[in-house]
Amino acid sequence: MLTRRNSLGLLAALPAAAALSPRAALAAEAEVFLNPFAINAIDPIGYFEQEKPIAGSASHALNWKGAEWHFSSQDTAAKFASDPEAYAPAFGGYCAFAASRGYLAPTIPEAWTIYEGKLYLNASLRAQELWRQDIPGNIAAGLNNWPGILG
């Protein structure tokens, strides 16, 4: 039998359960991962040209897809501006492994992969390891889930 006290306990547990679920969004999420700038203010060109994350600067910033992107130089900003789709990470810079599983997760600059010319970011080095176990399958699953997981 559900008593008033038990039902109040269940209601109190709902916010905690929602907070623990993976990015259960009530409102639509941004198309690009922001923290507060796109992809943690890392210059996406650095992944392609220097094979590592390179910090961007507000003095070399561009707006694209509703986000402010930071670059390490005017040259990399211009390169991005000429073809943003070529350099922007898949899944808006959210964790590619999480997208393959149907939810959003933030990313860290150190967990990245370039596969077939496209940049993929992950939430952690462990997520990157799981992602790399089946990159083609994870890409297919992520594309199937995207953009529906934005809310």
Residue frames relative to the residue before (quaternion, step in Angstrom):
aa qw qx qy qz dx dy dz
M 1.0000 0.0000 0.0000 0.0000 0.00 0.00 0.00
L 0.3244 -0.7470 0.5534 0.1745 3.56 -0.88 0.96
T 0.1821 -0.7886 0.5810 0.0858 3.54 -0.55 1.15
R 0.6782 -0.4639 0.3622 0.4400 3.54 -1.30 0.23
R 0.6463 0.5270 -0.3179 0.4512 3.58 0.96 -0.85
N 0.6620 0.4948 -0.3058 0.4727 3.61 0.96 -0.84
S 0.6666 0.4974 -0.3165 0.4561 3.56 0.93 -0.84
L 0.6203 0.5161 -0.3499 0.4758 3.61 1.05 -0.61
G 0.6273 0.5350 -0.3305 0.4594 3.57 1.04 -0.72
L 0.6439 0.5133 -0.3146 0.4722 3.56 1.01 -0.80
L 0.6566 0.5048 -0.3112 0.4661 3.56 0.98 -0.84
A 0.6509 0.5114 -0.3179 0.4622 3.58 1.01 -0.76
A 0.6617 0.5191 -0.3067 0.4457 3.58 1.08 -0.65
L 0.5374 0.6610 -0.3998 0.3382 3.61 1.12 -0.51
P 0.6783 0.4659 -0.3366 0.4577 3.67 0.74 -0.82
A 0.6395 0.5182 -0.3367 0.4572 3.60 0.97 -0.75
A 0.6508 0.5060 -0.3198 0.4671 3.60 0.94 -0.82
A 0.6499 0.5096 -0.3194 0.4647 3.59 0.98 -0.80
A 0.6500 0.5189 -0.3199 0.4538 3.57 1.00 -0.76
L 0.6906 0.4806 -0.2797 0.4624 3.59 1.10 -0.63
S 0.5899 0.5749 -0.3856 0.4157 3.59 1.15 -0.39
P 0.5770 -0.6238 0.3985 0.3450 3.60 -1.06 0.71
R 0.8314 -0.2774 0.1348 0.4622 3.54 -0.38 1.30
A 0.1423 0.7760 -0.5926 0.1622 3.56 0.79 1.01
A 0.1069 -0.8480 0.5188 0.0166 3.55 -0.13 1.28
L 0.3199 -0.7252 0.5787 0.1920 3.51 -1.04 0.84
A 0.7486 0.2391 -0.1516 0.5995 3.57 1.18 -0.59
A 0.6381 -0.5335 0.3833 0.4016 3.55 -1.21 0.41
E 0.3881 -0.7047 0.5524 0.2184 3.53 -1.06 0.84
A 0.6089 -0.5367 0.4295 0.3959 3.56 -1.24 0.42
E 0.5542 -0.6274 0.4389 0.3266 3.57 -1.11 0.68
V 0.7454 0.2826 -0.1585 0.5826 3.57 1.26 -0.51
F 0.4912 -0.6531 0.4944 0.2962 3.58 -1.00 0.88
L 0.0737 -0.8091 0.5826 -0.0243 3.56 -0.69 1.20
N 0.1098 0.8015 -0.5822 0.0810 3.56 -1.00 0.82
P 0.3262 -0.6193 -0.4833 0.5258 1.93 1.49 1.93
F 0.6411 0.4854 -0.3303 0.4943 3.59 1.28 -0.01
A 0.6911 -0.4727 0.3351 0.4321 3.56 -1.23 0.42
I 0.8803 -0.0619 -0.0212 0.4698 3.52 -1.08 0.98
N 0.6950 -0.5178 0.2669 0.4215 3.56 0.81 1.11
A 0.5749 -0.6181 0.3546 0.4021 3.61 1.17 0.63
I 0.4082 0.6786 -0.4920 0.3618 3.58 1.11 0.71
D 0.4544 -0.6684 0.5216 0.2734 3.57 -1.03 0.84
P 0.3554 -0.7673 0.4828 0.2277 3.64 -0.41 1.11
I 0.5726 0.5978 -0.3846 0.4085 3.61 1.13 -0.51
G 0.5779 0.6134 -0.3654 0.3953 3.61 1.10 -0.66
Y 0.6171 0.5488 -0.3492 0.4428 3.59 1.03 -0.71
F 0.7102 0.4554 -0.2491 0.4755 3.57 1.02 -0.83
E 0.7930 0.3603 -0.1708 0.4606 3.57 0.82 -0.98
Q 0.7900 0.2622 -0.1480 0.5340 3.60 1.04 -0.69
E 0.3598 -0.7823 0.4354 0.2626 3.55 1.41 0.02
K 0.7012 0.3296 -0.2914 0.5611 3.54 1.00 0.96
P 0.5677 -0.5757 0.4414 0.3890 3.59 -1.20 0.32
I 0.1045 -0.7737 0.6246 0.0165 3.54 -0.95 0.99
A 0.4609 -0.6902 0.4850 0.2756 3.58 -0.80 1.00
G 0.3089 -0.7279 0.5855 0.1786 3.50 -1.06 0.84
S 0.3193 -0.7345 0.5710 0.1803 3.54 -1.34 0.15
A 0.5473 -0.6153 0.4574 0.3357 3.55 -1.11 0.70
S 0.6091 0.5604 -0.3626 0.4284 3.60 1.15 -0.42
H 0.7300 0.2676 -0.1988 0.5966 3.59 1.31 -0.17
A 0.2842 0.7850 -0.4920 0.2469 3.56 0.65 1.14
L 0.0919 -0.7553 0.6470 0.0506 3.52 -1.28 0.63
N 0.3034 -0.7112 0.5935 0.2234 3.54 -1.22 0.45
W 0.1403 0.7591 -0.6216 0.1327 3.53 -0.93 1.00
K 0.8478 0.0237 -0.0789 0.5238 3.55 -0.95 1.02
G 0.7116 -0.4901 0.2539 0.4347 3.57 0.94 0.91
A 0.6757 0.4564 -0.2916 0.5001 3.58 1.23 0.26
E 0.3822 -0.6808 0.5676 0.2614 3.54 -1.23 0.50
W 0.1607 -0.7856 0.5965 0.0353 3.56 -0.71 1.18
H 0.2118 -0.7816 0.5762 0.1111 3.59 -0.91 0.89
F 0.1416 -0.7913 0.5939 0.0333 3.54 -1.09 0.83
S 0.5444 -0.6495 0.4334 0.3064 3.54 -1.16 0.59
S 0.7967 0.0549 -0.0269 0.6013 3.59 1.21 -0.39
Q 0.6355 -0.5064 0.4085 0.4157 3.53 -1.30 0.21
D 0.6034 0.5727 -0.3502 0.4304 3.59 1.11 -0.66
T 0.6990 0.4439 -0.2886 0.4807 3.61 0.85 -0.89
A 0.5972 0.5446 -0.3629 0.4638 3.59 1.12 -0.60
A 0.6631 0.4986 -0.3001 0.4708 3.58 0.96 -0.86
K 0.6274 0.5333 -0.3341 0.4586 3.57 1.01 -0.79
F 0.6533 0.4994 -0.3047 0.4806 3.59 0.94 -0.89
A 0.6652 0.5216 -0.3061 0.4378 3.59 0.87 -0.97
S 0.6559 0.5277 -0.3198 0.4349 3.60 1.07 -0.67
D 0.8043 -0.0250 0.0334 0.5927 3.62 1.17 -0.52
P 0.0959 -0.8568 0.5031 0.0591 3.61 0.54 1.12
E 0.6228 0.5569 -0.3502 0.4234 3.60 1.00 -0.70
A 0.6338 0.5425 -0.3335 0.4391 3.60 1.12 -0.58
Y 0.7847 0.3500 -0.1581 0.4865 3.59 1.07 -0.73
A 0.5849 0.5816 -0.3807 0.4180 3.60 1.10 -0.53
P 0.5018 -0.6624 0.4540 0.3215 3.59 -0.96 0.74
A 0.5813 -0.5640 0.4613 0.3624 3.52 -1.24 0.55
F 0.8274 0.2245 -0.1793 0.4826 3.54 -1.28 0.44
G 0.6358 -0.5934 0.3189 0.3767 3.56 1.04 0.84
G 0.6380 -0.5322 0.3347 0.4446 3.59 1.20 0.29
Y 0.4664 0.6177 -0.4689 0.4254 3.58 1.29 0.18
C 0.6821 -0.4863 0.3468 0.4220 3.57 -1.23 0.32
A 0.4140 -0.7301 0.4949 0.2250 3.56 -0.68 1.14
F 0.6365 0.5150 -0.3409 0.4619 3.59 1.03 -0.70
A 0.6404 0.5127 -0.3238 0.4713 3.60 0.95 -0.83
A 0.6335 0.5271 -0.3332 0.4580 3.60 0.97 -0.83
S 0.6485 0.5165 -0.3238 0.4558 3.57 1.02 -0.75
R 0.7062 0.4218 -0.2475 0.5120 3.57 1.23 -0.44
G 0.6098 -0.6291 0.3169 0.3633 3.57 1.29 0.16
Y 0.7200 0.3587 -0.2807 0.5236 3.61 1.11 0.46
L 0.4820 -0.6542 0.5040 0.2926 3.56 -1.33 0.23
A 0.0365 0.7658 -0.6418 0.0179 3.53 -1.16 0.67
P 0.5131 -0.6259 0.4787 0.3403 3.59 -1.09 0.64
T 0.3330 -0.7501 0.5377 0.1933 3.57 -1.23 0.27
I 0.2944 -0.7017 0.6105 0.2197 3.51 -1.36 0.25
P 0.5945 -0.6196 0.3710 0.3537 3.61 -1.00 0.72
E 0.6688 0.5470 -0.3033 0.4017 3.61 1.03 -0.71
A 0.6959 0.4362 -0.2627 0.5064 3.61 1.18 -0.40
W 0.3208 0.7485 -0.5059 0.2845 3.54 0.01 1.31
T 0.0823 -0.7627 0.6402 0.0405 3.51 -1.33 0.45
I 0.1554 -0.7128 0.6673 0.1501 3.54 -1.14 0.65
Y 0.0218 0.7906 -0.6069 0.0787 3.52 -0.69 1.18
E 0.8400 -0.0729 -0.0106 0.5375 3.55 -0.75 1.14
G 0.7470 -0.4550 0.2083 0.4377 3.54 0.91 1.04
K 0.6640 0.4709 -0.3034 0.4953 3.60 1.26 0.12
L 0.3921 -0.7239 0.5293 0.2051 3.56 -1.06 0.87
Y 0.0450 -0.7678 0.6390 -0.0076 3.55 -0.98 0.98
L 0.1761 -0.7817 0.5935 0.0756 3.57 -0.94 0.97
N 0.1786 -0.7854 0.5848 0.0958 3.57 -1.20 0.55
A 0.6211 -0.5884 0.4006 0.3280 3.54 -1.29 0.49
S 0.7934 -0.0082 0.0477 0.6067 3.58 1.13 -0.61
L 0.6444 -0.4972 0.3918 0.4291 3.55 -1.28 0.13
R 0.6072 0.5392 -0.3499 0.4671 3.60 1.13 -0.59
A 0.6465 0.4981 -0.3194 0.4816 3.61 0.96 -0.83
Q 0.6208 0.5359 -0.3349 0.4640 3.57 1.06 -0.73
E 0.6369 0.5272 -0.3155 0.4656 3.58 0.99 -0.83
L 0.6678 0.4821 -0.2901 0.4872 3.59 0.94 -0.88
W 0.6151 0.5569 -0.3244 0.4541 3.57 1.04 -0.85
R 0.7169 0.4755 -0.2527 0.4427 3.57 0.86 -0.99
Q 0.5290 0.6379 -0.4119 0.3790 3.62 1.21 -0.23
D 0.7926 -0.0119 0.0158 0.6095 3.61 1.16 -0.56
I 0.0973 -0.8462 0.5213 0.0520 3.56 0.53 1.15
P 0.6837 0.4720 -0.3327 0.4462 3.68 0.68 -0.85
G 0.6677 0.4952 -0.3027 0.4662 3.59 0.95 -0.84
N 0.6591 0.5015 -0.3077 0.4684 3.57 1.00 -0.79
I 0.6184 0.5256 -0.3462 0.4707 3.58 1.05 -0.70
A 0.6568 0.5137 -0.3118 0.4555 3.59 0.87 -0.93
A 0.6681 0.4883 -0.3008 0.4740 3.59 0.92 -0.89
G 0.6530 0.5186 -0.3138 0.4540 3.59 0.96 -0.84
L 0.6578 0.4996 -0.3068 0.4728 3.57 0.96 -0.86
N 0.6214 0.5351 -0.3343 0.4645 3.57 1.09 -0.67
N 0.7120 0.4520 -0.2483 0.4766 3.59 1.05 -0.77
W 0.6749 0.5073 -0.2777 0.4583 3.57 1.17 -0.64
P 0.6588 -0.2044 -0.7239 -0.0116 1.78 -1.89 1.59
G 0.3017 0.7998 -0.4792 0.1991 3.60 1.24 0.24
I 0.6610 0.5192 -0.3220 0.4357 3.60 1.05 -0.62
L 0.5158 0.6326 -0.4275 0.3885 3.60 1.24 -0.05
G 0.5509 -0.6547 0.3710 0.3609 3.57 1.25 -0.24
